[in-house]
């Protein structure tokens, strides 16, 4: 079984978008309701048009309740993105627990497939692509590239080094952009773009990681 903690991990020092962290179940449910409302609006109108007043009205809450948690609309979007990223990692970890990861490519393919799944069934997930990437303090590469690199080292012996993280970061950016485009074209995901995402990423990584994978085998 893969070490899924390498995917879940922790985010040390990451800024929080929520003004007041909920300490009781009722407060947590209220916060989720506000983010659910924001997600619906993003899917219907796009993130550019979202306002705090819209969130309040959709959630059936007062504007004061929204401002209790979020200073402005940007903070709402950041919090929605953080929730989307967290749910993506959780879904990816769950999928890896069930999967038979026979080679390094299985890890990357699963990361792409889970991303597409979240576009289908996680409202507001498109803000994950629209917002700036979460990067590592170590080298500026995407945080997900670091997590995938650590997992690939643990499972397949491919050294977690700068070049590997760079190549994974590039490939995940390419794949993410094509997946995002697939769902812009078709609410269910344009299969041509989804197939191209896997093909292009596989060819790119074969060019840059296949030799390292062979050496580690």
Protein Blocks (a to p, Z undefined) as FASTA:
>chain_A
ZZfklmnmpcehiacfbfbacfbfklmmmmmmmmmmmmmmmmmnopklpcfklmmmmnop
afklmmmmpgbfklmmmmmmmmmmmmmmmmmmmmmmmpccfbfklmmmmmmmmmmmmmmm
mghklmmmmpccdddfklopafklmmmmmmmmmmnopacdfklmmmmmmmmmmmmmmmmm
mmmmpmnopaklmmmmmmmmmmmmmmmmmmmmmmmZZ
